[in-house]
Amino acid sequence: MKKILFKQIFLIALSVCGFCHAQESYMSDFYKGNLVEKKQVVESSSAAGDSSIAIAALDFSISAYDALSSDTDFINLVETSVKSLTAGNSKGKEKIIAEKLRMIFKTFSDSKIKIAVIDAFSVFQSPENLYLVNDFFYSKMQKSQEMDEALLKAVLFMGTYGNSASFNMLFIADILDVWPSYSAILASSYGGLANESEKEILQFLSTVPIEKKILILKRLDENPKVSKKICGESAENALSSVIYNIEGAKPDFSGSKLNLTLVCLQVFSDTQWTRAASLIASCFNGIRQEYENGNLSDEDFSSTIKNIASVSSAETSSSLSSYLDFLNKQTEKNLPPSKAVVLSLINSLGDMGDKAAFDSLLYATYLDYPEEVIAAAKNALAKLKW
């Protein structure tokens, strides 16, 4: 038994000695070789499970930067050294490697090296890595520099490992159309961060003009990664800014405020944001007035009625029922409404199912409406809940 144990210890010691000898040989070959040979030594040592040569190569790269930064072989050496560092060959050295990688990222402007370092950041993780990538992205955004492969890699990294600062930068870049051709990639990257950045979204939304509020709401609503809660909260805040803009004053739905209101209603419908039911009900008469003033098409008003009804409340039902009663009276006076509008109204009341709409729906079946409208009214009556 003692002989077997001694043999095992002897073999382990022999193996350690062999590894140390190989390591010394690699290090010697690295320092004696030219740039191409140095690269080959890094590859060989890393394949053998030794990261010390690659780490030494990073130190050499930083010290030789001023003299060799334009040399292609030098750039290839640095890129290879970074790529040679893996979780498997670098155990126990993660912290020091992360520090050296950040130094390489700060020192070198070459796109290939920045891409290699960002990939390595995914393995050798540290909060400082993200700060560095965020700063890199922000600098490019401020100068509206071209979206190259390194910047694109930074966007994807921020989307995976980002924080609220990452979200802000990606979101602002998209909203401001800094790189319009890459809007989909930016949206995908910040979409996953949005649900932890509600405070930042609402703050940003409150500071931008109406046109940007509209764009923000649309981008959030269209992004499958953004939660319904974030979309609903944002639309609720935006619509509140229209309705309660001046305390005690009657809400103004003219111009761009009307467009913002319609987008908010679409978001409420898409997200079924029932918390905004009272807000929705309070804006119907203002929208109706804009329609009657000719500032809203039949098609848009019809869609708006559907959106309003989709987040139903007793107050909403009452408003829509009253409006149908008004249209019925107009029809009696030989002033028939738009078929699209009255159909939308009748179908919405049927879907809501509030029995308070019974009288106006029944009245519609006796008037000189087109057959399609009368059939819709009968169908809506059958849906009412008693």
N, C-alpha and C positions, 0 to 999 in steps of 0.2 A: 504493500500500500504506500509506504514511504517512498519507494523507488518510483512509483507511478506519479506521485505528487511532485517529486523532485524533477522528473522528466517534464511535466507540464509547466512548472515554473521556469525551467531552463528554456523551453520552447518559446514561452512568452517573452522572456528576456532577450532571446535571440531575435525575435520578431521586432521588438522595440528598437534594438540596436540597428537592425536592418532598415527600419523606417527612418531612424535618425540619420543613418548614413545616406539613404536615398534623398532625404530632405536637404542634407548638406550638399550633395552632388547637384541637385536641381538648382539650389541657390547659387552655387559656384558657376554653373552653366549659364544661369540667367545674367549674372553680372558680367561674365566674360563675353557673352554673345552680342551680336548686332541687333537691331530692332526686330528683324524678321525672326532671328533665332530666339530672341527673348519671348516673342509671341508663341513659338513652338514649345518652349519650356513651360510656359504658363499652361498651355493646353495639355501637355503630357502630365504635369504634376497634378493638375486638377482632376484629370481622368483617373489618376491613382488615388484620389481622395484627399489630396493635400491642398489647402487653400492658402498656405503661407506665401507661396510664390506669387499668386495673384494679388495678395495684399501688398507684397513688396513692390509689385509692378505698379500698383496705384500710387504708392509713395514716390516711386521713380517718376511716374507720369506728372505728378504735381510739381516736383522739383525741376523737371526738364521742360515744363510747358513753354516758358518764354523762348527757349532756343528751338524747340521742335514742333510747335503747335500747328505749323502749316505742312508738316511732313505726313504723307499718306500712311506710311508704315507705322508711324507713331500713333496716329489715330486708330489704326487697326489694332495695335497692341492694347490701347486703353479699352476699346470696345470689347475685345476678347477677354481681357482681365475682368471686366465687370460681369460679363456673361458667364465666366467660369465660376463665380461665387454662387454656391447653392446651399440650401439648408442642410444637405447631407454632408458636405465637406467643410462646413464652417461652424459646427457646434461649439458653443462656448465663446465664440468670437463675434456674435451678432452685433453687439453694441458698438464695438470698434469699427466693424465693417460699415455699419450704417453711417457713422461719423465720416468715414473716408469717402463713402459714396456721395454724401452731401457736399463734401469738398470738391469732388470731381464735377458734380452737377453745377456748382457755382463757378468753377474755373473754366470749363470747356463750353463753347458755344455750338460745337458740332452737333447736328441733329441726331446722327446715329448714336452718339454717346449719351445724349440726353434721353433718348428712347430706351437704351440699355439700362440706364440708371433708374428710370421710372419703373421699368419692369422689375428691377432688383428691389426697389422700395416695397414692392408687394410681398417680398420674402423677408426682407430685413426691416420690419415695420418699426416706426417711431413717430410720435406726434410731430416732431420737427420735420419729418419728410413731407407731411401734408402742408405745413406752413411754407415750405420751400416751393412746392408745386403750385400752391395758391398764388404766391408772389410772382412766380414765372408767368402764370396765366394772366394775372392782373396787369403786369407790365405790358404784355402783348396786347391786351384789350385796350389799355389806355392809348397806345400808339396805333391802334387799328391795324396791326401788322398781319400779314398773310397767314392764313391757317395752314401750317405745314404739318408734317407727320409727327414732329415732337410735340407741337401744341395739341394736336388731336389726341396723342397719347396722354397728355396731361388732363384733357377734358374727361377721358374715360377713367383715369385714375381718380380724379375728383368725384366722379359719379359713384364710384365704388367705395372709396375710403373718406369721402368728404364730410365736412361739418357745415354749420350754418353760414360761415364765411364763404365756403365753396359754393353753396347754394346761391347766395346773393350774387356772386360774380357770374356764375353760369346763367342765372335768370336774367340779370341785367343785360348781359351780352346778347341774349336772345331777344329781349324786349326792344333793345336799341338797334337791333339788326346789324350788329358789328360784323357778323359773318352769316349773312342770310342764307347762303348755300348749305350751311351746316346747322340750320335751325332744328332739324329733326334729331340730330345727334346731341345737340345742347339740351333739347327738351327731354330726351331719354335720360341724360346724365343727371339733370337737376330734378327730374320727376321723382326719383327714389329718395331724394333728400328733402323734398317739399313737406312731407308729413311730419318732419321734425323741425320745420322752419316756419310754423304758422305765424309767430310773432313778427318775423322779418317780412313775410308776405303782406300782412295787414298794415305794417308800418310803411312799406314801400307803396302800397296801394293808396294810402291816405295822402301821399305827397305828390303824386303825379297828376297831370291834367286828365280830363275826361277821356280823350282819345286813347291815352295810354291805359287808363283803367279798363276800357273796353278790350284792348288788346290783351291785357293781363288775364282778364276773366276768360276770354276765349282760349288762350293758351293753356290755362289751368284745366278748363273743362274738357279740352280735346286730349289732354295727356292721360293715358290709361294708368299711369303710375301714381297720379295724384289722387288722394282719397276724396270721397264725396263730401266729407266733413270740411276739408280745406276749401273746396270749391264753394260749398254752401255758405260757409262763414265769410268768405271773400265777397261773394255776391250780396250777402245780407249787409255787410258793411258799406259796400258801394252804393246800394239802393238807399240805405239810410242817409247817406251823404246828400242824396238828391232830395229826399222827402223832408229831411230835417235840417236842411242847409241853413235856413234862417228861422230861428225860433219864432213860432207864432204865425209865420207867413204861409200863405197857400203854396203848396209845392209847384214848382215850375218844371213842366215836362217838355219844354220846347227845345228845338235844335238838337245839339249833341246829348243833352240830358235825356231826351226821348230814346236815342239810340242806346245809351247806357242802360236805361230802364228795361228795354226789350231784351238786351243781352242778359241782364240779371234774371229776368223771368224765364229765359231759356235755361239758364243754369239751375234755377230752382226746380224746373220741370225735369231736367236730366237727372238731378240728384235726389228728387223727391224731398226737398228741404222744407219740411212741414213747419219748422220753427219760424219761417218767414211768412206764414199764412196771413197774419194781420197786416204786414207790410204790403203784401200782394194785393189784398182787398182794398187798401187805402189808395192804391195808385190807379185803379181801374177807371174811375171817372175822368182823371186827368188824361189818360191815354185815349179814352173815348173822345174827349174834346179835341185832341190833336187829330184824330181820325176824321171827325166831323168838320174840322177846319181844313181838311185836304192835305195834311202833313204825313199821312200814313196810308199806304195802299190797302186795297181790299184784302189782298193776299197776306200782307204783314199783320193786319189787324185780326184776320181769321186765325193765324198762327198764334198770335198773342192771347187770344181768347182761350185757345186750347191749353197754352202754357199756364195761364192763370187758373183755369179749372183743374189742372192736373194736381195742384196742391190745394185741395178744396178746404173750405171752411164755411160755416153758416153765413158769415158776412159776405163771402164771395158769391155763394149761391143766391143770396138776396139781391146783390148788385146785378148779377147776370139775368136773373128772373125779371127784374125791373126793366132791364134793357130790352129783353124780348117783348115785354108788354108794350114798351115804347115803339118797337119795330112793328108789332101787330097793329097798333093804332095808326102808324104811318101808312101801312098797307091798306087799311080801311079808307084812308084819305087818297088812295090811288098814288101813293108815293112809296113804291116797293123798295126795300133795301137790297143790297148786294146779296145774291144767292149764296155766295161763298161765306159771307159773314153770318147770315141767318142760319145756315146749315151748321157752321162751326159752333154757334151759340146753342142751338137745339141739341146737337150731339153731345156737347160738353155738359149741358144740364142733365141729359140722360145718363151720362157716365157718372156724374156726381150723385145722382139718385136721390136728391133732396126733394121730399114731397111738397115743399113750399113752391116748387116750380110747376105744380099741377095745373093751376088756373091758366097761366100764360101758355103752357104747352098745349092744353086742350083748346084754348082760344085759337092757336095757330092752325089747328086741323080744320077749322070752319072758314078760314080766310082764303082769298084768291092767290094762294102761293102756288108755285110750280109743284107738280105731283111729287117730285123728289123731296121737297121740303115737307110736304104734308106727311109723306111716308116716314120721314125721319122723326117728325113730331110724335106720330103714333108709336114708333119704336121707343122713343125716349120715355113716353108715358108708361110703357110696359116695364121700364127699368126702375121706376121710382120705388123707393123703399117705404113701406107703410108700417 
